[in-house]
């Protein structure tokens, strides 16, 4: 990516933040229920992209198993450290086997 692209994207991000501050509560109140769900949706999308792609190719490997084990641990309401260790152990274990 070129420096011009970085500068344009940075300026655009700054202008979006400035617009959000400028309009205040007029537009943010109707969007509040949707806006509260955006961080979780973005994090989920990043997690999926990191789990099933390798560059620009689809890669179904041990990472996907680790994510599945972590998801089951979250579903079973395990503590965060247990979720991380279980996902890590499942990924490492499968990589050792393969």
C-alpha positions, 0 to 999 in steps of 0.5 A: 500500500502506498503512503498516499493510500494510508494518508487518505484512509487516515483522513477518512477515518478522522473525518468519520469520527469528527462527523460522529461527534458533530451530529451528536445524539440526533442520529446515534439514538436510533442506531444504538441497538445496532451499533452495540452489536458491531464490535462482536460482529467485526471480531467474529468476521476477523476470527473466521478470516484468520481461521479459514484462510491462508493468504488468499486461499481457503485453508481448512486445518488445525486452526479451525479445530481450535476455533471449534473447541473454543466455541464449544468451551464458550457455549459450555460457559467455561472461564476465558483462560480455559477457553484459550487453553483448550483451543490452543491444546486442540490446535497443537495436538492436531498439528502434532498428529498430522 
